Each structure stands twice: as structure tokens, then as C-alpha cells.
Amino acid sequence: RRRSTGGMTSTSPVLGARPLRVVVTCDWFLKYAAAQAAALARTGAGVALLCRTHANEFGGDARERASALQFARDAGVELLEIPGRLSDPRVARSLIRIRRQLSGIRPDVVHAHDGADPRALALLRGIPTVLTVHDPAPHPGHPVPGARKRWFLDGSRAAWRARARIIVIHSEPLRHELQLSAGQRSVVMPHGLDLLDEPLSPPGEPVVSFFGRLTPYKGLEVLARAMPRVWQARPEIRLRVAGAGTSTLDLQDSRVQVERTYLPEARLEDFFGQTSLALLPYTQASQTGAGSLAVGFGVPVVVSRVGGLPDLALDETYIFDPGDDAGLAAAILRHVDDGAAVRQRVLSEVAAPRSWDSVAQCSIDLYRELCAA
């Protein structure tokens, strides 16, 4: 099914007499960066995407990674890939080639994503930089690398943050978690998303779903406590959980289906097509790609009141306090039967203002301001 781009109508961004030239760079967050780069290119900007060659973010599926990058290419994005491991000296020749390509592009702005490849610091030196910090505070239970690698990555992250003149975060409540240096400022910009032209129809039976990485801060223990409360009132409701990770759902019941695997993009529409209500019972969060996917399909979400999650809720009745299993159960029972009219509101009121093209236009305005400073 075709995904809507949000109806971009603005004129091409220019700097002087030529189009604005932007390099988007990342290590992780490649799904996000590829969609961002494509949206920027649709505004008329000249865009290059500088990334690494691994497919870790895609569950190791090189074909899915290639599909995401092809989407960017089709929008006119130039792709530059850094091969090899961070410590591999054999990639020096590739880095020289990429540096020459970047010199030919002559970018006006770099938009980096937190944790971007440290080698890109040298490749893109001297260019005004915007940095998106997806998670200002580390998630509890996040894997910790060895001391040497952690020292190296922390140093790289600090260098990117020190270099950025503007730091982008995805929600107003995250400002207090962000430490700015002298001369820096923060800007709130929504987490971009794709949306359908029309929402998915509600499924024929009530199904609540959790999708995403199964990690400790996602609140699976809260969900496990909430579902027996739900079943006391509505025993026919089923629960689906899909995602890879180390956390488990301590809930043994025939009405629960758990798929402990990375769910590729090609299966997402089917998954959300069988979802009455998406659940985000996180105990800590900054923002959520899983929630953005859900509302892009028109599926209403029930969220805990942490980080930027409430931004995706249609109203206060979809929000509960973190750890409150009774509040989660009450929200499920209130909204599990939401119909097509609610889904249309989710698409128009929640998803559309966060479309990639809307976010791209905000970004272009930010880049112009940075270049003029």
C-alpha cells in the first residue's frame, strides 16, 4: 500500500542562488535517517546520506537495509557508505574516496544522529552541524560495552555533541534531560513518520499488541500484571507481542501470542492490521519509533506518561502513569473497541503533523537559520 508523504507544497530550499546542500549521517538510526534524507530531498535540497555498511539495525537482514536505502536513492539522495569496523585500518582508502566525494558536494549543513560514526567527524569537519539526540538519558538495562570500547564511543559522542550548534530533541519534556554547552540551543522537532492515505480498518476481534525491542524499560512486567485485570471484564481480548530482545513476558495464557523475533518492515502492515490498540507501557522513554509506526497506520496507542510518549496519544484517556497496571487495564478496556472514526482522527490529528515532509520543512527552516547565523 502506498504511504503518504504528507503533501509537501513548499518551494525548493535555496541558499543564495543554489539549492541547500545537506549531509545526513548516522551509525544506528539508519531507518530514521534514510526516511529523513528522502524527505529533505523531496523539498528540493541536495542531500547525501553518510552511513556504515552493517545491517545490525535490521536484524542482520541486508535486503531490508538495501530497501530502505533504495527508497532514499529514489528520492534523489546520494549514498556514501563507510565500510568495515571502527578500528579497521584497511578502510583508509575508502575514507579518502568519501572525503573527495564530500568535497565535490560542498555541504552547507550536516545533520548528524547521536552515536554517529566517529570517522565522520573528520570527514565532515568545519561544517555547521545539527545533532539529533534521540535519547538524552540512557535507557536502564541497555547493554554496556567493554571499558575500552565504551571510552572510545563516549568520546565520539561527546565530540559530536560539542560540535553541534543546534541539538534536536523529539519532545518538550526531554529538555530537562539535555545538557547544553555555551553557544548551543535545543529545538523540539517531532519524530518523523510515514502515514497511510487512509487508516487500517479495525480488526474483527479485539486484539491489543506490543511491538518493539524487548528490553527492560519497555514495561512488559506492567503489561503482565494488567492483562488479568482486562480479562476479568473482557475475557475474549487477545494479546500479541512481537520483537527481539532479552526481556520476557511473565504471562502464560492461551490468549497470548509472543513472537520473539525481529519483525521486518514487510510484515508491519499485517501486524498492525490485526491490532485494535497498540500498547506502550514503558517505564522510561525518550521517544518511540514503534508508537510512530502505529499511529502512521491509524492505530490508536495507549502510552505511559514518560518522555515524549504522550505526544502520540489522541487524548488524556489514552495515557496512564508508568508502572500503573490498573491504569493500563482501564485504558485498554475504554479504548479496545475504538472504531474507524477514531482511527481517522489518529491519522489526521496525531500522525499528519508529524509526517516526514512536515518535519523536513521544519528542518530546512532550521538549516537556513543556521547558515545565516
Protein Blocks (a to p, Z undefined) as FASTA:
>chain_A
ZZdehipabdcddehjaccddddddfehmlmmmmmmmmmmmnopacdddddfbfklnnop
aklmmmmmmmmmmnopacdddedjfklmklmmmmmmmmmmmmmnopabdcddehiafklm
mmmgoiacddddfblbacehiacddfklmmmmmmmmmmmmmmpmbdcdfbfklmmmpccd
ehiacddddddddddfbdcdddfbdcdddeddddfklommmmmmmmmmmmmmmmmbccdd
ededjbdcddddfkbccddddddfklmmmmmmmpfbdcdfbfbdfbdfklmmmmmnopac
ddddehjllmmpfblklpccehilklmmmmmmmmmmpcfklmmmmmmmmmmmmgfklmmm
mmmmmmmmmmmZZ
